[in-house]
Amino acid sequence: MNDADILEPSGASRKQAAALASIAASAMLALAKLAAGLFSGSLALLSEAGHAGVDTGATILTYFAVREGGKPADEEHHYGHGKIESLAALVETGLLFGLALLVVGEAVRRFSERADEVDAGWPVFAVLGVSIVVDFVRSRQLSKVAREEGSDALAADALHFASDLISSLLVLLGLAATRFGFLQGDALAAFGVALFIAVAGYRLGRRTIDTLLDAAPQELVPHFRDLIGRVPGVIDLESLRLRQVGHEVIGEASIAVSRALSVEQAARIEAAVQRAILSDQPRAKITVNSTPRALDNETVIERVQLAAARRRISAHNVVAQQLGARLAISLDLELDATMALREAHVTATLLENAIRDEFGGDVEIESHIEPSAHHLQVGHDADATTRRAISFALERDAAHQGLVRNVHEVRVRQVDGGLVVAFHCELDPSLTVEAAHAAVDAVERRLREQFPSILRVVGHMEPCDD
């Protein structure tokens, strides 16, 4: 444990401290209102005392709920214990509705009978004034902690104190009306108190039931959709499932990515989505998975190479031709040099069948099998005489070709079976890739004709300075 942990209370301890303070405030107000109600004979004030008494019991329940709800996940509760708070809030909802019915019943009785005298002296108004101040302060403090910690139980308490504040104001108005001779003012105020208790119960119950039934937090769904859709590489958000568990948002997101991506690339996009979510909602726990999808702009060659990549086959020199209504494809396959021809032919046939599945059964496919060298070749620099001869030939052939300029960084390496040559050269930056490749290829072809021992030539093209 570091100093920050000691000085800064955890979320669980903050919620418990807020609940304990609410217990003390509720108990104090309940006793004060009961005493004032008995002293004055005000039904509205006695209703408020009953409301505060229910709040005290509910707040005690809240304390135990936040204490248990803060426990981490275990073998029996894989998603933690956060819903204990929602269950406690549901019980509080029932208590609120029960109290509202009792107050309405007593108010109806008083309306049907002769209005009782109400002695609303200054102690009663003092109790109500203190109650309003305490309700205001506790409601704001509890709302702040509930919002920051995502606590349904504390949100319920905050709602109780807010409704108490309004109720106390109504009682104050009702008692003031009785002092000016309107004897039914107290009963009317009791109706108002009952109404606010019922409204508070409805709002709390609706939110609590949504949580218990795993209703999606509607305010977050469009926000998450927009957030995920902006992550580079995400083609579409196929599905998004969210639910609230205590202060955490838990869910799953299924995104569509290009099927041409490797597994590692798709995983990086998934990780980027999770980072974007956590940067916006640090307490969210969203599982992200990706689904490959074909893009409308995939070329024939990309689709052929993708079919080969799925089978871990290296395919190159892919040529696609449209011959009237028929598509013709040719390609080179690199297979293990030690593989038996029978096995190699089966491998090539399976790939050809996969390409037909991609483009249709009438596609014409010609595959050329060649050995691949998977082992690391050991080489060394060729002798100086050979290097000078090849460098001179490259510079001469480039000058003769006309488009290739400034041949430099010529490297000649001796490997088993021959030479590997690499060089850099410059070309006009306005040339197309096709024209530049053709120019360099002509120089490479001429070099191989002069030096039959060359196995491979790699010409690196660079745009020359204007």
ChimeraX attribute file (.defattr): number of C-alpha atoms within 10 A of each C-alpha:
attribute: neighborCount
match mode: 1-to-1
recipient: residues
	/A:1	5
	/A:2	6
	/A:3	7
	/A:4	8
	/A:5	9
	/A:6	9
	/A:7	8
	/A:8	10
	/A:9	12
	/A:10	11
	/A:11	17
	/A:12	17
	/A:13	14
	/A:14	16
	/A:15	27
	/A:16	19
	/A:17	15
	/A:18	22
	/A:19	25
	/A:20	17
	/A:21	15
	/A:22	28
	/A:23	21
	/A:24	13
	/A:25	20
	/A:26	30
	/A:27	19
	/A:28	15
	/A:29	25
	/A:30	22
	/A:31	15
	/A:32	19
	/A:33	26
	/A:34	21
	/A:35	18
	/A:36	24
	/A:37	23
	/A:38	14
	/A:39	16
	/A:40	19
	/A:41	18
	/A:42	27
	/A:43	25
	/A:44	30
	/A:45	30
	/A:46	23
	/A:47	28
	/A:48	28
	/A:49	25
	/A:50	20
	/A:51	27
	/A:52	25
	/A:53	20
	/A:54	21
	/A:55	28
	/A:56	22
	/A:57	15
	/A:58	25
	/A:59	30
	/A:60	17
	/A:61	20
	/A:62	36
	/A:63	24
	/A:64	17
	/A:65	27
	/A:66	31
	/A:67	18
	/A:68	17
	/A:69	23
	/A:70	21
	/A:71	13
	/A:72	12
	/A:73	13
	/A:74	10
	/A:75	7
	/A:76	8
	/A:77	11
	/A:78	9
	/A:79	15
	/A:80	19
	/A:81	22
	/A:82	26
	/A:83	24
	/A:84	23
	/A:85	30
	/A:86	31
	/A:87	19
	/A:88	22
	/A:89	30
	/A:90	23
	/A:91	16
	/A:92	26
	/A:93	24
	/A:94	16
	/A:95	18
	/A:96	26
	/A:97	20
	/A:98	16
	/A:99	19
	/A:100	25
	/A:101	16
	/A:102	13
	/A:103	27
	/A:104	20
	/A:105	13
	/A:106	17
	/A:107	23
	/A:108	14
	/A:109	13
	/A:110	17
	/A:111	13
	/A:112	9
	/A:113	9
	/A:114	10
	/A:115	15
	/A:116	15
	/A:117	13
	/A:118	17
	/A:119	17
	/A:120	20
	/A:121	13
	/A:122	9
	/A:123	14
	/A:124	21
	/A:125	17
	/A:126	12
	/A:127	17
	/A:128	24
	/A:129	16
	/A:130	13
	/A:131	24
	/A:132	22
	/A:133	12
	/A:134	17
	/A:135	25
	/A:136	18
	/A:137	14
	/A:138	22
	/A:139	23
	/A:140	15
	/A:141	15
	/A:142	25
	/A:143	21
	/A:144	15
	/A:145	18
	/A:146	22
	/A:147	13
	/A:148	12
	/A:149	20
	/A:150	22
	/A:151	31
	/A:152	30
	/A:153	35
	/A:154	32
	/A:155	25
	/A:156	32
	/A:157	30
	/A:158	25
	/A:159	21
	/A:160	29
	/A:161	29
	/A:162	22
	/A:163	24
	/A:164	27
	/A:165	21
	/A:166	18
	/A:167	28
	/A:168	25
	/A:169	19
	/A:170	23
	/A:171	30
	/A:172	21
	/A:173	16
	/A:174	25
	/A:175	30
	/A:176	16
	/A:177	17
	/A:178	19
	/A:179	15
	/A:180	9
	/A:181	10
	/A:182	13
	/A:183	18
	/A:184	20
	/A:185	22
	/A:186	30
	/A:187	27
	/A:188	23
	/A:189	27
	/A:190	29
	/A:191	26
	/A:192	22
	/A:193	28
	/A:194	28
	/A:195	19
	/A:196	21
	/A:197	28
	/A:198	21
	/A:199	16
	/A:200	21
	/A:201	25
	/A:202	16
	/A:203	13
	/A:204	25
	/A:205	22
	/A:206	12
	/A:207	18
	/A:208	25
	/A:209	15
	/A:210	15
	/A:211	20
	/A:212	17
	/A:213	10
	/A:214	15
	/A:215	15
	/A:216	18
	/A:217	16
	/A:218	10
	/A:219	8
	/A:220	14
	/A:221	15
	/A:222	12
	/A:223	12
	/A:224	19
	/A:225	16
	/A:226	12
	/A:227	14
	/A:228	23
	/A:229	16
	/A:230	14
	/A:231	16
	/A:232	11
	/A:233	19
	/A:234	19
	/A:235	18
	/A:236	17
	/A:237	18
	/A:238	12
	/A:239	11
	/A:240	19
	/A:241	16
	/A:242	21
	/A:243	21
	/A:244	21
	/A:245	23
	/A:246	24
	/A:247	19
	/A:248	19
	/A:249	19
	/A:250	19
	/A:251	16
	/A:252	15
	/A:253	21
	/A:254	17
	/A:255	25
	/A:256	19
	/A:257	24
	/A:258	18
	/A:259	17
	/A:260	20
	/A:261	14
	/A:262	14
	/A:263	11
	/A:264	9
	/A:265	14
	/A:266	23
	/A:267	15
	/A:268	13
	/A:269	20
	/A:270	23
	/A:271	15
	/A:272	18
	/A:273	26
	/A:274	20
	/A:275	14
	/A:276	16
	/A:277	18
	/A:278	14
	/A:279	11
	/A:280	13
	/A:281	14
	/A:282	12
	/A:283	15
	/A:284	18
	/A:285	16
	/A:286	18
	/A:287	16
	/A:288	18
	/A:289	17
	/A:290	21
	/A:291	15
	/A:292	16
	/A:293	15
	/A:294	12
	/A:295	12
	/A:296	6
	/A:297	7
	/A:298	12
	/A:299	11
	/A:300	17
	/A:301	16
	/A:302	13
	/A:303	17
	/A:304	25
	/A:305	19
	/A:306	19
	/A:307	21
	/A:308	21
	/A:309	15
	/A:310	12
	/A:311	12
	/A:312	10
	/A:313	18
	/A:314	13
	/A:315	20
	/A:316	16
	/A:317	11
	/A:318	16
	/A:319	14
	/A:320	17
	/A:321	12
	/A:322	10
	/A:323	9
	/A:324	6
	/A:325	8
	/A:326	11
	/A:327	16
	/A:328	15
	/A:329	19
	/A:330	17
	/A:331	18
	/A:332	17
	/A:333	23
	/A:334	18
	/A:335	20
	/A:336	15
	/A:337	14
	/A:338	10
	/A:339	11
	/A:340	9
	/A:341	11
	/A:342	8
	/A:343	10
	/A:344	19
	/A:345	14
	/A:346	11
	/A:347	16
	/A:348	21
	/A:349	14
	/A:350	14
	/A:351	22
	/A:352	21
	/A:353	16
	/A:354	18
	/A:355	22
	/A:356	16
	/A:357	13
	/A:358	14
	/A:359	14
	/A:360	13
	/A:361	11
	/A:362	12
	/A:363	18
	/A:364	17
	/A:365	17
	/A:366	13
	/A:367	17
	/A:368	13
	/A:369	19
	/A:370	13
	/A:371	12
	/A:372	13
	/A:373	12
	/A:374	10
	/A:375	6
	/A:376	6
	/A:377	8
	/A:378	9
	/A:379	13
	/A:380	10
	/A:381	14
	/A:382	17
	/A:383	11
	/A:384	10
	/A:385	9
	/A:386	15
	/A:387	17
	/A:388	14
	/A:389	11
	/A:390	20
	/A:391	21
	/A:392	13
	/A:393	17
	/A:394	22
	/A:395	18
	/A:396	13
	/A:397	17
	/A:398	22
	/A:399	15
	/A:400	11
	/A:401	14
	/A:402	10
	/A:403	16
	/A:404	24
	/A:405	20
	/A:406	14
	/A:407	20
	/A:408	15
	/A:409	12
	/A:410	16
	/A:411	16
	/A:412	23
	/A:413	18
	/A:414	18
	/A:415	16
	/A:416	10
	/A:417	9
	/A:418	14
	/A:419	21
	/A:420	20
	/A:421	22
	/A:422	16
	/A:423	17
	/A:424	16
	/A:425	21
	/A:426	19
	/A:427	20
	/A:428	15
	/A:429	14
	/A:430	10
	/A:431	12
	/A:432	10
	/A:433	11
	/A:434	8
	/A:435	12
	/A:436	20
	/A:437	15
	/A:438	13
	/A:439	17
	/A:440	22
	/A:441	15
	/A:442	14
	/A:443	22
	/A:444	20
	/A:445	11
	/A:446	14
	/A:447	19
	/A:448	16
	/A:449	10
	/A:450	11
	/A:451	15
	/A:452	10
	/A:453	13
	/A:454	19
	/A:455	15
	/A:456	13
	/A:457	18
	/A:458	14
	/A:459	18
	/A:460	15
	/A:461	19
	/A:462	16
	/A:463	14
	/A:464	14
	/A:465	8
	/A:466	5
